[in-house]
Amino acid sequence: MQESELSRVLSIQISCPHCKRQSQHIVGYLIKQRQTGCPACIKPIDLTGEPWRSFLDRFDTALKELQPLYAAVD
């Protein structure tokens, strides 16, 4: 997977399943990872379940499609 510039600058909020706090995470990082950490409680957030993988795969596809348009808007 080639990382797009958009994947490095866009972030999304994730709710921690442990402490329920929300935190911002860079999309490109999440796409490549199997888990991320909650900055509040330091516990891992699992990204391997079907809902997460499906969401991140679709997000990755959309970013790849948008990248040429983004690059053209110099």
C-alpha positions in Angstrom: 0.0 0.0 0.0 1.3 3.4 -1.0 0.6 6.0 1.6 -1.1 9.1 0.3 -0.4 12.6 1.7 -4.1 12.8 2.7 -3.7 9.7 4.9 -0.9 11.5 6.8 -2.9 14.7 7.4 -6.4 13.4 8.1 -7.3 12.2 11.6 -10.4 10.7 13.1 -11.7 10.4 16.6 -11.7 7.0 18.3 -13.5 6.0 21.5 -11.5 3.8 23.8 -13.5 0.7 24.7 -11.9 0.7 28.2 -12.2 4.2 29.5 -14.7 5.6 26.9 -12.6 8.7 26.3 -12.1 9.9 22.7 -8.8 10.7 21.1 -7.6 11.8 17.6 -5.6 9.4 15.5 -3.9 9.9 12.1 -5.8 7.8 9.5 -2.7 6.6 7.7 -1.3 5.2 10.9 -4.5 3.3 11.7 -4.7 1.8 8.3 -1.3 0.1 8.8 -1.8 -1.0 12.4 -3.5 -3.8 14.2 -3.9 -1.8 17.3 -3.4 1.7 18.7 -3.1 2.9 22.2 -5.4 5.1 24.2 -3.5 8.2 25.3 -5.7 8.5 28.4 -5.6 5.0 30.0 -2.7 3.6 27.9 -4.6 0.4 27.1 -4.6 -1.0 23.6 -7.5 -0.4 21.2 -7.9 -3.4 18.9 -8.3 -2.6 15.2 -8.4 -6.2 13.9 -12.2 -6.8 14.1 -14.3 -6.8 11.0 -16.0 -3.4 11.6 -12.6 -1.7 12.0 -10.9 -3.5 9.1 -13.8 -2.9 6.7 -14.0 0.8 7.7 -10.2 1.4 7.4 -10.0 -0.5 4.1 -12.8 1.6 2.6 -11.2 4.7 4.0 -7.9 3.7 2.4 -9.6 3.2 -1.0 -11.3 6.6 -0.8 -8.1 8.4 0.1 -6.3 6.8 -2.9 -9.1 8.0 -5.2 -9.0 11.5 -3.7 -5.3 12.0 -3.7 -4.9 13.0 -7.4 -7.6 15.6 -7.0 -6.0 16.9 -3.8 -2.6 17.1 -5.5 -4.2 19.1 -8.4 -5.6 21.8 -6.0 -2.2 23.2 -5.4 
